[in-house]
Amino acid sequence: MTEPLKILIIMGSVREGRMAEPVAHWVAEQAASREALDCEIIDLKDWNLPFYAFAKAPAAGGYTDPLQIRWAQKIASADGYILIAPEYNHGAPAVLKNALDFVYAEWNRKPVTFVGYGGNGGARSIEQLTCTTRELRMAPLEGSVHIMGVWGKVKDGVFTGDERDVKWLGHGFDEISWWGTTLKAGRERG
């Protein structure tokens, strides 16, 4: 049996009362039955990344800031990513965009999929994040989950996806497993 892929589930919101937390835990619970995936939830609240203000662009490498180095190590440890992508004002939350912009090479040649919610199931947030992740040389996958009516699917802090949500998340897991394995083999070959 091959080693499972390390997948980071990154919560794209730090707001009080955010839906990202129950949604991320639901994703992790659903992934637990997948032997090919080893998922870890990353809460951007715990990282408290400041808005990127360093003179040197992340694409230049050579990080010197201790927090940036730790973030780079965490991102580098993964084989792929699931971004919990709420939609704020027709776009991605600034905290999630900043987290993506904080490092560069560590994201390269790895798959990413999205679980969106908010207006139109987070479609506009996912659309913007697809462009950003392409620029980071990631492989954004088509198997995104667009959760409609997220507020009605959370009770006592627990998200329960409907049949459609479960189906699309399963498809996303299939896609990230295939692409994650393929791209990892490519990275290992150099």
Buried (B, 14 or more C-beta within 10 A) or exposed (E): EEEBBBBBBBBBBBEEEBBBBBBBBBBBEBBEEBEBBBBEBBBBBEBEBEEBEEEEEBEEEEBEBEEBEEBBEBBEEBBBBBBBBBBBEEBBBEBBBBBBBBBBBBBBEBBBBBBBBBBBBBBBBBBBBBEBBEEBEBBBBEBBBBBBEBEEBBEEEEBEBEEEBBEBBBBBBBBBBBBBBEBBEEEEEE
